[in-house]
Amino acid sequence: MKPIQLIIVLLLMVLTTNCQKEPYVKPTVFLVGDSTVKNGKGDGAGGLWGWGDFIGQYLDTTKVSVENHALGGTSSRTYQNLGLWDSVYHRLKKGDYVLIQFGHNDNGPVNDTFRARGTIKGIGDETEEIDNLITKKHEIVHSYGWYIKKIAEQTKEKGAIPIIMSPIPRNIWTDGKVPRNNQTYGLWSKQIAKITDATIIDLNSKMADTLEQFGEEKVTDNYFYSKDHTHTSAAGAVLAASIIINGISKTSNSLKKYVIEKPQIHFPKRKNLFLIGDSTMAENGNENAVGWGVPFPKYIDTFRVKVINKARGGRSSRTFIDEGLWDDALSEFQKGDFVLIQFGHNDAGNIDKEKYRGSLNGIGEEIQNVKRDSLIETVHTYGWYLSKMIDDTRSEGATPIILSFTPRNEWPGGKVERRNDTYVKWAEEVASNKQVSFLDVHNLVAEKYEELGIEKVKPFFPKDHTHTNLNGAEFTAFVIANAIKTSREIGLGQYIQIKK
């Protein structure tokens, strides 16, 4: 064979060998666990998230895939009995990773008619034979450690890499401390990791340490909700994920090579809650005239909802529209947003004289043409303006909510003056006609004022009978927030946080 022919043959052999080389397949990070790893469908329902919903943001997903196979309500035992582990196991390949966290549900009864998901405490080989009251099947129940060990060992059989987490701590406080589970599931997790030569991340202790640094007041309703001591908010889930990643980075586990040095963490998109109204809602820059919209965000889950206060002092439903303030706000509305609309104080002003802010009484189609300099303005009824705001809001896919205006500090006959025959009535009628939610702030706050009594309410109004100071604004904001929280019709209750 001539030299040139030999070279060509060798080149063809090299090219053939390269063509037959298998394409690179990214490793997969499989997450197995309970609701603290993936809550519900992993969509943040009720504001609750698992750390598995965010851990992928800390990893270079161009080089590694992340799949969250956790299921709420499962224990190490039921996760396997339901076939969930098998579905992961059969897909495992060499170089994959399995992050394992169970324990919260393992502490329940071994056999009952409710869940029957408990495991025997410890890591031993003891068993308990039962006739499962739920599945109606005979079952041999093992220890918590036995089930975790099985997952870790089967992971390694496939050439994959197990990483075991101790269960996250619960938001339960005693004398400023968060209880650890370092004598139970946290300890047993470490013991199994040592037996199986798996990586252990002591999430329980590390997260408890961090929570204690923050303090109970900061943790509750930020990282956990007061309604739930086990499941985290988005912020709490991100905190747990960051602790896990930080722990992995300090080990010799090969997963650390996929950790992003400076990750950009994206929280779930927040809904917007717009406040549309006058000075009794607005931020006015005057300590003696503070709108309730100023302190209102303190009662909102701001990880899920952004409060945007568009209220403006001195405006009526008419002037808020005519001056372009409404169009400015409308341009920001998005599908799924909420819009609270409250007017009335200034609608009783002059219709055709200086300030030109009064609207016509009622909710009808009556009009009045008013000459202003060289222009003619067509003035409508109070109800017409509210109806326009409702229709415009809906056209943007947002949800309008009508509020009656705040009561004044006027006490004829020892009772707070009500205006139920005018603006309160008209606001409610518009809401009813348009089939939108209505919150009667006027009477709700008035009733609370009467419970306090005239002398205690008086300091809320240092300037006049309409505008409150910060204390008065906070009082009103609390009443409104509490009413929204308890209203099924309004649909905002899940976003309200009121600490007991």
BELDA-V593073 format. One record per backbone hydrogen bond with DSSP energy under -1.0 kcal/mol. NH is the residue of the N-H (numbers start at 0). CO is the residue of the C=O. E is the energy in kcal/mol with one decimal. If there is no record, write none. Layout:
NH:CO:E
NH:CO:E
//
This chain:
5:1:-2.4
6:2:-2.3
7:3:-1.9
8:4:-2.2
9:5:-2.4
10:6:-2.4
11:7:-2.2
12:8:-2.1
13:9:-2.2
14:10:-2.7
15:11:-2.5
16:12:-2.3
17:13:-2.4
18:14:-2.1
19:15:-1.5
28:64:-3.6
29:96:-3.2
30:66:-2.4
31:98:-2.8
36:33:-1.9
37:33:-1.8
41:38:-2.6
46:43:-2.8
47:44:-1.3
48:231:-2.8
50:35:-2.1
51:36:-1.2
52:49:-1.7
53:50:-1.5
54:50:-1.4
56:53:-1.9
57:54:-1.6
58:55:-1.1
59:257:-2.8
60:58:-1.3
62:59:-1.9
63:59:-1.3
64:26:-2.9
66:28:-2.8
68:30:-2.2
70:32:-2.4
73:70:-1.4
78:74:-2.4
80:76:-2.5
81:77:-2.2
82:79:-1.5
83:78:-1.3
84:78:-1.1
86:82:-1.7
87:83:-1.1
88:84:-3.3
89:85:-2.5
90:87:-1.3
94:158:-2.4
95:92:-2.0
96:27:-2.8
97:160:-2.5
98:29:-3.0
99:162:-3.0
100:31:-1.9
107:104:-1.1
117:108:-2.6
118:105:-2.2
119:141:-2.1
127:140:-1.9
129:138:-2.9
131:136:-2.8
135:131:-2.2
138:129:-3.2
140:127:-3.0
143:119:-2.5
144:121:-2.5
146:142:-1.8
147:143:-2.1
148:144:-2.7
149:145:-2.0
150:146:-1.8
151:147:-2.4
152:148:-3.0
153:149:-2.5
154:150:-1.9
155:151:-1.9
156:152:-1.9
157:153:-1.1
158:155:-1.7
159:154:-2.1
160:95:-2.5
162:97:-2.8
163:198:-3.2
164:99:-3.2
165:200:-1.9
170:228:-3.5
171:169:-2.2
173:176:-2.5
176:173:-1.3
183:180:-1.5
185:180:-2.1
186:180:-1.1
187:183:-3.0
188:184:-2.0
189:185:-1.6
190:186:-2.3
191:187:-2.3
192:188:-2.2
193:189:-2.1
194:190:-2.2
195:191:-2.5
197:192:-2.7
198:161:-1.5
200:163:-2.8
202:200:-2.4
205:201:-2.3
206:202:-2.5
207:203:-2.0
208:204:-2.4
209:205:-1.7
210:206:-2.7
211:207:-2.2
212:208:-1.4
213:209:-1.6
214:210:-2.5
218:214:-2.1
219:215:-2.6
220:223:-3.2
221:218:-1.9
222:218:-2.7
223:218:-1.7
227:224:-1.9
232:222:-2.0
236:232:-2.6
237:233:-2.4
238:234:-2.2
239:235:-2.3
240:236:-2.5
241:237:-2.6
242:238:-1.9
243:239:-2.1
244:240:-2.5
245:241:-2.5
246:242:-2.1
247:243:-2.6
248:244:-2.4
250:247:-1.8
255:252:-1.7
256:253:-1.5
257:254:-2.1
258:255:-1.2
259:57:-2.9
270:303:-2.6
272:305:-3.0
273:337:-2.9
274:307:-2.4
275:339:-3.1
280:277:-1.9
281:277:-1.6
288:285:-2.2
289:467:-3.4
290:281:-1.9
291:279:-2.4
293:290:-1.9
295:291:-1.1
297:294:-1.8
298:295:-2.2
299:296:-1.9
300:494:-2.8
301:299:-1.6
303:300:-1.9
304:300:-2.0
305:270:-3.0
307:272:-2.6
309:274:-2.2
311:276:-2.3
314:311:-1.3
319:315:-2.3
321:317:-2.8
322:318:-2.3
323:320:-1.6
325:319:-2.0
327:323:-1.9
328:324:-1.9
329:325:-3.1
330:326:-1.8
331:328:-1.8
332:329:-1.0
335:396:-2.2
336:333:-2.2
337:271:-2.7
338:398:-2.8
339:273:-3.1
340:400:-2.8
341:275:-2.6
348:345:-1.5
355:352:-2.5
356:349:-1.1
357:349:-2.8
358:346:-2.0
359:379:-2.5
367:378:-1.8
369:376:-3.4
371:374:-3.4
374:371:-2.5
376:369:-3.5
378:367:-2.9
381:359:-2.6
382:361:-2.5
384:380:-1.9
385:381:-2.0
386:382:-2.4
387:383:-2.2
388:384:-2.0
389:385:-2.2
390:386:-2.6
391:387:-2.8
392:388:-2.4
393:389:-2.3
394:390:-1.8
395:392:-1.1
396:393:-1.9
397:392:-1.8
398:336:-2.8
400:338:-2.7
401:436:-2.4
402:340:-2.9
403:438:-2.1
408:464:-3.1
409:407:-2.0
413:410:-1.8
414:411:-1.3
416:409:-2.9
421:418:-1.2
423:418:-1.6
425:421:-3.0
426:422:-2.2
427:423:-2.1
428:424:-2.3
429:425:-2.4
430:426:-2.2
431:427:-2.4
432:428:-2.9
433:429:-2.4
435:430:-2.6
438:401:-2.6
440:438:-2.0
443:439:-2.1
444:440:-2.7
445:441:-1.6
446:442:-2.4
447:443:-1.5
448:444:-2.5
449:445:-2.2
450:446:-1.6
451:447:-1.7
452:448:-2.9
456:452:-1.6
457:453:-1.9
459:456:-2.1
460:457:-1.9
468:459:-2.2
472:468:-2.5
473:469:-2.7
474:470:-2.0
475:471:-2.3
476:472:-2.8
477:473:-2.3
478:474:-2.0
479:475:-2.5
480:476:-2.8
481:477:-2.7
482:478:-1.9
483:479:-2.5
484:480:-2.5
485:481:-1.6
494:491:-1.9
495:492:-1.5
496:298:-3.1
//
